Amino acid sequence: MQRIQEILILTNKGARHTIHIIKPNERTSFRAEIVVFDPDLNASYSSQVPISGSYKSSSEAFDVAFTWVVGWLQVKGLTVSKINNPCNTEFLSVADQQAIVSKHGVQANVEINA
């Protein structure tokens, strides 16, 4: 069974990014993807952004995906209002996520099941 961790990143203007950290099975590396919903671009649909590559750790996969999100937010002039793990933390702990988020200068607390 393919395992996945979902991390929601909400912005101050209603845009939402959902980072998926994926581990297809125990013998494979981690992968990542992002689902972007931006009501300014399209209020009816979201867009999937595949993140190229495979990663040795869930923290590496999250860091690469979060770097993409931070760049997108900067271009759009948005800020993060909330980060939530709605389905627990399958791979990457809240503390590890918080360290990556803080490294990028984002002032938001990572939550679980909030």
C-alpha positions in Angstrom: 0.0 0.0 0.0 1.2 3.5 -0.9 1.8 5.6 2.2 1.2 9.4 2.1 1.5 12.4 4.4 -0.7 15.4 3.6 0.3 18.9 4.8 -2.1 21.8 4.2 -0.6 25.3 3.8 -3.2 28.1 3.9 -2.6 31.7 2.9 -3.9 35.0 4.0 -5.8 35.4 0.7 -7.6 32.1 0.5 -5.0 30.2 -1.7 -4.2 26.7 -0.5 -1.3 24.4 -1.1 -1.4 20.7 -0.2 1.9 19.0 -0.1 1.9 15.2 -0.4 4.9 13.3 0.7 4.6 9.9 -0.8 6.4 6.6 -0.2 5.1 4.0 -2.7 6.5 1.1 -0.7 9.4 0.3 1.7 11.9 -0.3 -1.1 11.4 3.0 -2.8 12.5 6.6 -2.2 10.2 9.4 -1.1 8.4 11.5 -3.7 6.5 14.8 -3.4 3.7 16.7 -5.2 1.8 19.8 -4.5 -1.9 20.5 -5.2 -2.5 24.3 -5.6 -5.8 26.0 -5.2 -5.8 29.7 -6.0 -9.2 31.3 -6.2 -7.7 34.3 -8.0 -6.6 32.0 -10.9 -9.5 29.6 -10.9 -12.2 29.4 -8.3 -13.4 26.0 -9.5 -10.3 23.9 -9.9 -7.0 23.1 -8.4 -3.7 22.3 -10.2 -1.3 19.5 -9.5 2.4 20.3 -9.4 4.7 17.3 -9.6 8.0 17.7 -7.9 10.7 16.0 -9.9 13.1 13.6 -8.3 13.1 11.1 -5.5 14.4 11.7 -2.0 16.2 9.7 0.6 14.1 11.2 3.5 10.7 12.7 4.1 12.3 15.9 5.3 14.2 16.3 2.1 11.0 15.8 0.1 9.2 18.3 2.3 12.0 20.8 2.0 12.0 20.7 -1.8 8.2 21.0 -2.0 8.0 23.8 0.7 10.8 25.7 -1.2 8.5 25.7 -4.3 5.5 26.9 -2.1 7.6 29.7 -0.6 8.7 30.9 -4.0 5.1 30.9 -5.3 3.9 32.8 -2.3 6.6 35.5 -2.8 5.7 35.9 -6.4 2.0 36.3 -5.4 2.7 38.5 -2.4 1.0 36.1 0.0 1.8 34.9 3.5 1.2 31.6 5.2 -1.6 31.8 7.7 -1.8 28.1 8.8 0.1 24.8 8.3 -1.8 21.7 9.3 -1.3 18.0 9.1 -5.0 16.8 8.9 -4.2 13.1 9.0 -1.5 12.8 11.6 2.2 12.7 10.7 3.0 9.6 8.8 6.6 10.3 8.1 7.7 13.8 9.2 7.1 15.1 12.7 5.7 18.5 13.6 9.1 19.5 15.0 10.9 18.5 11.9 8.4 20.4 9.7 8.7 23.4 12.0 12.5 23.5 11.6 12.1 23.5 7.8 9.4 26.1 7.8 11.5 28.4 10.1 14.5 27.9 7.9 12.6 29.5 5.1 11.6 32.5 7.3 7.9 31.6 7.4 6.3 32.7 10.7 3.6 30.0 11.1 3.2 27.2 13.6 2.9 23.7 12.2 -0.1 21.9 13.7 -1.5 18.4 13.6 -5.2 17.5 13.3 -6.2 21.2 13.7 
